[in-house]
Amino acid sequence: MSLNGPQLEQIVKILCLYAELTVPNPWRGVANRESLAVPQKANAFFYSFTANPSPKVTPVTRKSPREKNNSKALKETPILSRKAVQNSITSLTTKSPKKPMLKTSQSLTNANEEMPARNSSRNSIRTTKNEKRRKESESSSASGIPKKRKTDVGDLVNKIEKVEANATSDLPYMFDSTEEARKLFECIIHPVKPDRFFSELWEKKPLLVKRHTSNYNRSWFSTAEFDKILRQENIQWGVNLDATSFVNDKRETHNQTGRAHAPVVWDMYQAGCSMRLLNPQTYSRNVWKVLSVLQEYFGCCVGANIYLTPPGTQGFAPHFDDIEAFILQLEGKKHWRLYSPRNDDEVLPRFSSGNFSQSEFGEPILDTVLEAGDLLYFPRGTIHQGDATDEHSLHITVSCYQMNTWGDLLMKLLPSAIEMAIEENPAFRVGLPRNFLNYMGIVHSEKDLPERKEFVGKLQSLIGTLMESLPVDAACDQMGKQLMVDSMPPVLSEVEKSCSVHAAGERWDPQLKRVLGVSELQPETTIKLIRRGCLRSDRRRIYSSEFRMRKGPETYTL
């Protein structure tokens, strides 16, 4: 088969377009190629990542043009508004509006002669169905009997499961909060993979990621938002905000009393005081959103503090904390120095330390300057200190795993296990030997007496019996119950609001002058929990999360 010049040119254009759509370009959408980093340095104390002008990037996924068209169709599909119904069970099978035709489909239609026939066939089928529905509606209205819409719960569940894969589904996509949390954490520690992070770094050594992309962490928080919060919210000294300084190896707190007014705060900032906002998630929606998602990933309470440091100053003395710390530099630069724990007692501590002086520890294991967009992680027990360079510094410290250890689980497990053993096993209720104080205690600890061996052997036997019937699940449920008390309420998406009391259910219609949108939950009604960890149960009771927000009397109950 021979092809002329114009035909060859058209084929080349099509091949080029196909290659652009299918071959992944690692730099597409990246303003600065240095935003992708590769490992540069690793030693026994920390891992460091920095930018590389030409890193080798292995693409994770490849999308064909057909998948891209389906994805585009899904994005362009409008979100349906929830229609109130008067049935006992709310109907979710609303009819989707006609979707706009994509340009790619139009070009394919012009190139394919069979497409008009298919469209005409579909239009005829659609017309027949519409006429049938109209006749049924007319007959039901003529008889005066309203026709009830049937709701098949099984069909609804199947539609929800298939909605992500089917771009033409009637229902909006209900995302999995744990999957969203996984993607968010991968974005925070990029380019380090989570498997490597938890196997090599977590609770072991610090991680430094130099991105050279100043806007990478921009969406978290800003100094302008801090000023807005000071002026619009009731920020209290010592409760929500601290003013500190560290000069001549001495840490001081300069808090006032009452509300922290913006002019006073900025005057103290100009005088060299660092500002620490203790609960930014209460006032910043972005911080609230990110922390509430991360607590799904870590399975424990996740908190944060905001630190604003004037140029050339240091606000805190060297110390270590009882949390896993993720430092995200938002604005400016900050000089950080990290030191190893001084002894085994300070490795993964349960409580934070006091203030150290420079003479109490040796050389730093990491000495670096964080710039906007960079990340620094270090385990609890790592001694650290930071000072601003020749410009101001704004960073957020994300914290997790405070008192979330095996020891904390055992503290809940063993007391309940002993109580159950005493109640159920008579061997634990047998009295102690009448004269055991004559051969037990520190004063007799170095004596080799048969009575001592018998006494210790009896204790070991009882402990062995105790270990065979530990209420492990009950203790884990107690940890889950504590998480419900400590955790933050979720930030509901618009889709989630449309299926909850925040945007659906009963409402008053001023024109009809009656209540509409009656929705009743039946024993067979299928529901979706907003978040995976919002409900736990045992044989006797059910624990649910009740979140109380800062503003007003509104209560979020899941």
C-alpha positions as CSV (number, residue, x, y, z in Angstrom):
1,M,0.0,0.0,0.0
2,S,1.4,3.4,-1.0
3,L,0.9,6.6,0.9
4,N,1.2,10.1,-0.4
5,G,2.8,13.1,1.4
6,P,-0.2,14.5,3.3
7,Q,-1.2,11.0,4.5
8,L,2.2,10.3,5.9
9,E,2.2,13.7,7.6
10,Q,-1.1,13.0,9.2
11,I,0.1,9.6,10.5
12,V,3.2,11.2,12.0
13,K,1.1,13.8,13.8
14,I,-1.2,11.0,15.2
15,L,1.8,9.0,16.4
16,C,3.3,12.1,18.1
17,L,0.1,12.8,19.8
18,Y,-0.2,9.2,21.0
19,A,3.4,9.2,22.3
20,E,2.7,12.4,24.3
21,L,-0.3,10.9,25.9
22,T,1.1,7.5,26.7
23,V,4.8,8.0,27.4
24,P,5.2,9.4,30.9
25,N,7.2,12.6,31.2
26,P,8.6,12.9,34.8
27,W,9.0,16.7,34.4
28,R,5.5,17.4,33.1
29,G,3.8,19.8,35.6
30,V,7.0,20.5,37.6
31,A,8.1,24.1,37.5
32,N,11.5,23.3,38.9
33,R,13.1,20.0,37.9
34,E,15.1,20.0,41.2
35,S,11.8,19.3,43.0
36,L,12.4,15.6,42.5
37,A,15.3,14.4,44.7
38,V,17.5,11.4,44.8
39,P,19.6,10.0,47.7
40,Q,22.8,11.8,48.1
41,K,24.2,10.9,51.5
42,A,23.6,8.2,54.1
43,N,25.5,7.3,57.3
44,A,24.9,5.6,60.6
45,F,23.2,8.6,62.1
46,F,20.9,10.1,59.4
47,Y,19.7,10.0,55.8
48,S,20.0,13.0,53.6
49,F,18.3,13.6,50.2
50,T,19.0,16.5,48.0
51,A,18.2,17.7,44.5
52,N,19.8,16.2,41.4
53,P,19.6,18.1,38.0
54,S,19.0,14.9,36.1
55,P,17.6,12.2,38.3
56,K,16.5,8.9,36.9
57,V,12.7,8.6,37.5
58,T,10.9,5.3,37.2
59,P,7.2,6.0,36.4
60,V,4.7,4.2,38.6
61,T,1.7,4.1,36.3
62,R,1.0,4.7,32.7
63,K,-2.4,5.8,31.4
64,S,-3.7,5.1,27.9
65,P,-5.6,7.8,25.9
66,R,-8.8,5.9,26.6
67,E,-8.2,6.0,30.4
68,K,-7.4,9.7,30.2
69,N,-10.7,10.3,28.3
70,N,-12.6,8.4,31.0
71,S,-10.8,10.3,33.7
72,K,-11.6,13.6,32.0
73,A,-15.2,12.5,31.6
74,L,-15.4,11.7,35.3
75,K,-14.0,15.1,36.3
76,E,-16.4,17.0,34.0
77,T,-19.4,15.0,35.3
78,P,-21.3,17.5,37.6
79,I,-22.0,16.5,41.2
80,L,-25.7,15.7,41.7
81,S,-27.7,17.6,44.3
82,R,-29.5,15.3,46.7
83,K,-33.2,15.1,46.0
84,A,-35.4,14.9,49.0
85,V,-38.0,12.2,49.0
86,Q,-40.9,11.4,51.2
87,N,-40.4,7.7,51.3
88,S,-39.3,5.9,54.5
89,I,-35.9,5.2,53.0
90,T,-34.0,7.9,51.1
91,S,-33.6,7.0,47.4
92,L,-30.0,7.4,46.1
93,T,-30.8,6.4,42.5
94,T,-31.1,9.9,41.1
95,K,-31.0,10.4,37.3
96,S,-27.7,11.8,36.1
97,P,-27.9,14.9,33.8
98,K,-26.7,14.6,30.3
99,K,-22.9,14.8,30.2
100,P,-21.1,17.2,27.8
101,M,-19.6,15.5,24.7
102,L,-15.8,15.5,24.8
103,K,-13.8,16.9,21.9
104,T,-11.9,13.6,21.6
105,S,-15.2,11.8,21.1
106,Q,-16.1,14.3,18.4
107,S,-12.9,13.7,16.5
108,L,-13.4,9.9,16.8
109,T,-17.0,10.2,15.5
110,N,-15.8,12.1,12.4
111,A,-13.3,9.4,11.6
112,N,-15.7,6.4,12.1
113,E,-18.6,5.9,9.8
114,E,-20.3,3.4,12.1
115,M,-20.6,5.8,15.1
116,P,-23.8,7.6,13.8
117,A,-25.6,4.3,13.4
118,R,-24.7,3.4,17.0
119,N,-25.8,6.8,18.3
120,S,-29.1,6.6,16.4
121,S,-29.7,3.1,17.9
122,R,-29.0,4.4,21.4
123,N,-31.3,7.4,20.8
124,S,-34.1,5.2,19.7
125,I,-33.7,3.0,22.8
126,R,-33.6,6.0,25.0
127,T,-36.7,7.5,23.3
128,T,-38.6,4.2,23.8
129,K,-37.7,4.1,27.5
130,N,-38.8,7.7,28.0
131,E,-42.2,7.1,26.3
132,K,-42.7,4.0,28.4
133,R,-42.0,6.0,31.6
134,R,-44.2,8.8,30.5
135,K,-47.2,6.4,29.8
136,E,-46.7,4.8,33.2
137,S,-46.6,8.2,34.9
138,E,-49.8,9.3,33.1
139,S,-51.6,6.1,34.0
140,S,-50.6,6.3,37.6
141,S,-51.6,10.0,37.8
142,A,-54.9,9.2,36.2
143,S,-55.7,6.6,38.7
144,G,-54.8,8.9,41.5
145,I,-52.3,6.5,43.1
146,P,-48.8,7.8,43.4
147,K,-46.1,5.4,42.2
148,K,-43.5,4.5,44.8
149,R,-39.9,4.1,43.7
150,K,-38.3,0.9,44.8
151,T,-34.9,1.0,46.4
152,D,-32.7,-2.1,46.2
153,V,-29.9,-1.8,48.8
154,G,-27.8,-4.5,47.1
155,D,-27.9,-2.6,43.8
156,L,-26.9,0.6,45.6
157,V,-23.9,-1.1,47.2
158,N,-22.8,-2.5,43.9
159,K,-23.0,0.9,42.3
160,I,-20.9,2.5,45.0
161,E,-18.3,-0.2,44.6
162,K,-18.1,0.3,40.8
163,V,-18.4,4.1,40.7
164,E,-14.7,4.8,40.6
165,A,-14.1,2.4,37.6
166,N,-17.2,3.5,35.7
167,A,-17.2,7.1,34.6
168,T,-20.9,7.1,33.7
169,S,-22.1,6.0,37.1
170,D,-25.0,7.9,38.7
171,L,-23.4,8.1,42.2
172,P,-20.5,10.4,43.3
173,Y,-17.2,8.8,44.4
174,M,-17.0,8.0,48.1
175,F,-13.3,7.9,48.8
176,D,-11.6,5.7,51.4
177,S,-10.1,7.9,54.1
178,T,-7.2,5.5,54.8
179,E,-6.2,5.6,51.1
180,E,-6.2,9.4,51.2
181,A,-4.0,9.3,54.3
182,R,-1.5,7.0,52.6
183,K,-1.2,9.3,49.6
184,L,-0.8,12.3,51.8
185,F,2.1,10.8,53.9
186,E,3.8,9.7,50.7
187,C,3.7,13.3,49.5
188,I,5.2,14.5,52.8
189,I,8.2,12.2,52.8
190,H,8.7,12.2,48.9
191,P,10.9,10.9,47.4
192,V,11.5,8.4,50.2
193,K,9.2,5.4,49.9
194,P,7.1,4.6,53.1
195,D,8.4,1.0,53.2
196,R,12.0,2.2,53.4
197,F,11.1,4.9,55.8
198,F,9.5,2.6,58.4
199,S,12.1,-0.2,58.0
200,E,15.3,2.0,58.1
201,L,14.4,5.4,59.7
202,W,11.3,5.3,61.8
203,E,12.3,5.5,65.5
204,K,15.9,4.9,64.5
205,K,17.5,7.9,62.8
206,P,16.7,11.4,61.3
207,L,15.8,12.1,57.7
208,L,16.6,15.2,55.8
209,V,14.9,16.0,52.4
210,K,16.2,19.0,50.5
211,R,13.7,19.8,47.7
212,H,14.8,23.2,46.4
213,T,11.1,23.9,45.7
214,S,10.0,26.8,48.0
215,N,6.2,26.3,47.4
216,Y,6.2,22.5,48.1
217,N,4.7,23.1,51.7
218,R,3.0,26.4,50.9
219,S,-0.6,25.1,51.4
220,W,0.0,24.3,55.1
221,F,0.2,27.7,56.7
222,S,1.6,31.2,56.2
223,T,2.6,34.2,58.2
224,A,-0.3,36.2,56.7
225,E,-2.7,33.6,58.0
226,F,-1.0,33.8,61.5
227,D,-1.7,37.6,61.5
228,K,-5.3,37.0,60.4
229,I,-5.8,34.5,63.2
230,L,-4.4,37.0,65.8
231,R,-6.9,39.7,64.6
232,Q,-10.0,37.5,64.2
233,E,-9.7,34.8,67.0
234,N,-9.5,35.0,70.7
235,I,-5.9,33.8,71.1
236,Q,-4.9,33.6,74.7
237,W,-1.3,33.9,76.1
238,G,0.0,30.6,77.5
239,V,-3.0,28.7,76.2
240,N,-2.8,29.2,72.4
241,L,0.4,31.3,72.1
242,D,3.9,31.4,73.7
243,A,6.6,34.1,73.3
244,T,10.0,32.8,74.0
245,S,13.7,33.6,73.7
246,F,17.0,31.8,74.1
247,V,19.9,34.2,74.8
248,N,23.3,33.5,76.5
249,D,22.4,29.8,77.1
250,K,19.2,30.8,78.9
251,R,15.6,30.1,77.9
252,E,12.9,32.6,78.9
253,T,9.1,32.9,78.4
254,H,7.7,36.3,77.9
255,N,3.9,35.6,77.9
256,Q,1.5,38.3,78.8
257,T,-2.0,37.8,80.3
258,G,-5.3,37.6,78.6
259,R,-5.8,37.9,74.8
260,A,-2.8,38.1,72.5
261,H,-3.6,41.2,70.4
262,A,-1.8,41.4,67.1
263,P,0.0,44.7,67.7
264,V,1.4,43.4,71.0
265,V,2.5,40.2,69.4
266,W,4.3,41.9,66.5
267,D,5.9,44.3,68.9
268,M,7.4,41.4,70.8
269,Y,8.4,39.7,67.6
270,Q,10.3,42.9,66.6
271,A,12.1,42.7,70.0
272,G,13.4,39.2,69.2
273,C,10.8,36.9,70.6
274,S,9.8,33.7,68.9
275,M,6.1,32.8,68.6
276,R,4.7,29.3,69.1
277,L,1.1,28.7,68.1
278,L,0.1,25.7,70.1
279,N,-3.0,24.4,68.4
280,P,-3.1,25.8,64.8
281,Q,-5.6,23.1,63.8
282,T,-8.3,24.9,65.8
283,Y,-8.0,28.0,63.6
284,S,-6.5,26.9,60.3
285,R,-8.7,24.7,58.1
286,N,-5.7,23.5,56.1
287,V,-3.9,22.3,59.2
288,W,-7.1,20.7,60.5
289,K,-7.6,18.9,57.2
290,V,-4.1,17.5,57.0
291,L,-3.8,16.4,60.7
292,S,-7.3,14.7,60.7
293,V,-6.2,12.7,57.6
294,L,-2.8,11.8,59.1
295,Q,-4.3,10.4,62.2
296,E,-6.0,7.8,60.0
297,Y,-2.6,6.8,58.7
298,F,-0.8,6.6,62.1
299,G,-3.7,5.2,64.1
300,C,-3.0,7.7,66.9
301,C,-3.5,11.4,67.7
302,V,-1.6,13.7,65.5
303,G,-0.9,17.2,66.6
304,A,1.1,20.3,65.4
305,N,2.7,23.5,66.5
306,I,3.6,26.6,64.4
307,Y,6.9,28.3,65.1
308,L,7.7,31.9,63.9
309,T,11.2,33.0,64.6
310,P,12.7,36.5,63.9
311,P,15.9,36.8,61.8
312,G,19.1,35.9,63.7
313,T,17.4,34.6,66.9
314,Q,16.7,31.4,68.7
315,G,13.6,30.8,70.7
316,F,14.2,27.5,72.5
317,A,17.0,25.8,74.4
318,P,18.3,22.4,73.2
319,H,16.0,19.6,74.4
320,F,14.4,16.3,73.3
321,D,10.7,15.5,72.9
322,D,8.4,12.5,73.5
323,I,7.0,12.6,70.0
324,E,8.0,11.6,66.5
325,A,8.7,15.0,64.9
326,F,8.2,16.0,61.2
327,I,9.6,19.6,60.6
328,L,8.2,21.2,57.4
329,Q,9.8,24.5,56.6
330,L,7.1,26.9,55.3
331,E,8.9,30.2,54.9
332,G,12.4,31.5,55.2
333,K,15.4,29.5,56.6
334,K,16.3,27.8,59.8
335,H,19.6,26.4,61.0
336,W,19.1,23.0,62.7
337,R,21.5,20.9,64.8
338,L,20.6,17.4,66.0
339,Y,22.4,15.3,68.6
340,S,22.1,11.6,69.6
341,P,20.6,10.6,72.9
342,R,23.2,10.8,75.7
343,N,22.4,7.3,77.1
344,D,19.9,4.4,76.7
345,D,17.5,6.0,79.1
346,E,16.9,8.8,76.7
347,V,16.2,6.5,73.7
348,L,12.5,6.8,72.7
349,P,11.6,8.5,76.0
350,R,8.0,8.7,77.4
351,F,8.4,12.3,78.5
352,S,10.1,15.4,77.1
353,S,13.3,16.7,78.7
354,G,14.1,20.0,80.3
355,N,16.3,22.6,78.8
356,F,20.0,21.6,78.2
357,S,23.0,23.8,78.1
358,Q,25.6,23.6,75.3
359,S,28.1,21.8,77.6
360,E,25.8,18.8,78.2
361,F,26.2,17.1,74.8
362,G,28.8,16.6,72.2
363,E,29.1,17.2,68.5
364,P,25.9,17.2,66.3
365,I,25.1,14.3,64.1
366,L,23.4,16.6,61.7
367,D,24.1,20.3,61.0
368,T,21.9,21.8,58.2
369,V,19.8,24.7,57.1
370,L,16.2,24.1,56.2
371,E,14.8,26.2,53.4
372,A,11.1,26.6,52.4
373,G,9.8,23.3,51.0
374,D,12.3,21.1,52.9
375,L,11.5,18.3,55.4
376,L,13.4,17.1,58.6
377,Y,12.3,14.1,60.6
378,F,13.8,12.9,63.8
379,P,12.7,10.3,66.4
380,R,11.7,11.1,70.0
381,G,14.7,11.4,72.2
382,T,16.8,13.3,69.6
383,I,18.3,16.4,71.1
384,H,17.7,19.4,68.8
385,Q,17.9,23.1,68.5
386,G,17.2,25.6,65.7
387,D,17.9,29.2,65.1
388,A,16.8,31.5,62.2
389,T,19.4,32.8,59.8
390,D,19.4,36.3,58.1
391,E,15.7,36.0,57.4
392,H,12.6,35.0,59.3
393,S,11.6,31.4,59.7
394,L,8.2,29.8,59.7
395,H,7.8,26.1,60.2
396,I,5.2,23.6,61.4
397,T,6.1,20.6,63.6
398,V,3.8,17.6,63.1
399,S,3.9,15.3,66.0
400,C,2.6,11.7,66.6
401,Y,3.1,8.6,68.7
402,Q,3.0,10.3,72.1
403,M,2.5,7.4,74.6
404,N,1.6,5.0,71.9
405,T,4.0,2.2,72.7
406,W,4.0,-1.4,73.7
407,G,4.6,-0.3,77.3
408,D,1.5,1.8,77.2
409,L,-0.6,-1.1,75.9
410,L,0.8,-3.4,78.7
411,M,-0.2,-0.7,81.3
412,K,-3.8,-1.2,80.2
413,L,-3.5,-4.9,79.6
414,L,-1.9,-6.2,82.8
415,P,-4.1,-4.6,85.4
416,S,-7.2,-5.9,83.7
417,A,-5.6,-9.3,83.2
418,I,-4.8,-9.6,86.9
419,E,-8.3,-8.5,87.9
420,M,-9.8,-11.1,85.6
421,A,-7.5,-13.9,86.9
422,I,-8.3,-13.1,90.6
423,E,-12.0,-13.3,89.7
424,E,-11.9,-16.5,87.7
425,N,-9.0,-18.6,89.1
426,P,-9.0,-19.7,92.7
427,A,-5.2,-20.2,92.6
428,F,-4.8,-16.4,92.6
429,R,-7.0,-16.1,95.7
430,V,-4.9,-18.4,97.9
431,G,-3.3,-16.6,100.8
432,L,0.4,-15.8,100.9
433,P,2.7,-18.0,103.2
434,R,2.3,-17.1,106.8
435,N,6.0,-16.2,107.4
436,F,7.1,-15.1,103.9
437,L,8.5,-11.9,105.2
438,N,11.2,-13.9,107.1
439,Y,12.9,-14.9,103.9
440,M,11.7,-12.5,101.2
441,G,12.7,-8.8,100.8
442,I,15.9,-6.9,100.0
443,V,17.5,-7.9,103.3
444,H,17.2,-11.6,102.3
445,S,17.9,-11.1,98.6
446,E,21.5,-12.6,98.8
447,K,20.4,-15.7,100.8
448,D,20.1,-19.1,99.1
449,L,17.1,-20.5,101.0
450,P,14.8,-23.2,99.8
451,E,11.8,-21.1,100.9
452,R,12.9,-18.3,98.6
453,K,13.2,-20.7,95.6
454,E,9.7,-22.1,96.3
455,F,8.2,-18.7,96.7
456,V,9.7,-17.4,93.4
457,G,8.7,-20.6,91.6
458,K,5.1,-20.1,92.7
459,L,5.1,-16.6,91.4
460,Q,6.5,-17.7,88.0
461,S,3.8,-20.3,87.8
462,L,1.0,-17.8,88.4
463,I,2.5,-15.4,85.9
464,G,2.6,-18.2,83.3
465,T,-1.1,-18.9,84.0
466,L,-1.8,-15.2,83.7
467,M,-0.1,-15.0,80.3
468,E,-2.3,-17.7,78.8
469,S,-5.5,-15.7,79.2
470,L,-4.5,-12.1,78.6
471,P,-7.4,-9.9,77.3
472,V,-5.3,-8.5,74.5
473,D,-8.3,-7.4,72.3
474,A,-10.0,-5.7,75.2
475,A,-6.8,-3.7,76.0
476,C,-6.5,-2.7,72.3
477,D,-10.1,-1.5,72.4
478,Q,-9.2,0.7,75.3
479,M,-6.4,2.2,73.2
480,G,-8.9,2.7,70.4
481,K,-11.3,4.3,72.8
482,Q,-8.6,6.7,74.0
483,L,-7.9,7.6,70.4
484,M,-11.5,8.6,69.9
485,V,-11.3,10.9,72.9
486,D,-8.0,12.5,71.7
487,S,-8.6,12.6,67.9
488,M,-9.9,15.5,65.8
489,P,-13.2,15.5,63.9
490,P,-12.8,14.9,60.2
491,V,-13.1,17.6,57.5
492,L,-16.2,16.4,55.6
493,S,-16.1,16.6,51.8
494,E,-19.1,18.0,49.9
495,V,-20.1,14.4,48.9
496,E,-20.0,13.3,52.5
497,K,-22.0,16.4,53.6
498,S,-24.7,15.6,51.0
499,C,-25.2,12.2,52.7
500,S,-25.2,13.4,56.3
501,V,-27.2,15.7,58.6
502,H,-25.1,18.7,57.4
503,A,-26.7,18.9,53.9
504,A,-29.5,16.2,53.8
505,G,-32.4,14.9,55.7
506,E,-35.5,16.6,57.0
507,R,-36.0,20.3,56.2
508,W,-38.8,22.9,56.3
509,D,-40.3,24.0,53.0
510,P,-41.7,27.5,53.4
511,Q,-43.8,27.3,50.3
512,L,-45.4,24.0,50.9
513,K,-45.4,24.7,54.7
514,R,-44.4,21.2,55.7
515,V,-41.3,19.1,56.3
516,L,-39.6,17.4,53.3
517,G,-36.8,15.0,52.9
518,V,-37.9,12.5,55.5
519,S,-35.2,9.8,55.9
520,E,-35.6,6.9,58.3
521,L,-32.9,4.3,59.1
522,Q,-34.3,0.8,59.2
523,P,-32.5,-2.3,60.5
524,E,-31.7,-3.4,57.0
525,T,-30.4,0.1,55.9
526,T,-26.8,0.1,54.6
527,I,-24.7,3.0,56.0
528,K,-21.1,4.1,55.4
529,L,-18.9,5.1,58.3
530,I,-17.3,8.5,57.6
531,R,-14.0,7.3,59.0
532,R,-12.6,3.9,59.7
533,G,-11.8,4.4,63.4
534,C,-14.9,6.3,64.4
535,L,-16.7,3.2,65.9
536,R,-15.6,0.3,68.1
537,S,-17.6,-2.3,69.9
538,D,-17.4,-5.2,72.3
539,R,-20.0,-7.6,73.7
540,R,-21.3,-5.1,76.2
541,R,-21.1,-1.6,74.7
542,I,-20.4,0.4,71.6
543,Y,-17.9,3.3,71.6
544,S,-18.4,6.1,69.1
545,S,-16.5,9.3,68.5
546,E,-18.2,12.6,69.7
547,F,-16.3,15.6,68.6
548,R,-16.9,19.0,70.1
549,M,-15.7,22.0,68.0
550,R,-14.3,25.2,69.4
551,K,-17.0,27.5,68.0
552,G,-20.5,27.6,69.4
553,P,-22.6,24.7,70.8
554,E,-22.5,22.6,67.6
555,T,-21.6,19.0,68.2
556,Y,-20.3,16.5,65.6
557,T,-21.3,13.0,66.5
558,L,-20.3,10.0,64.3
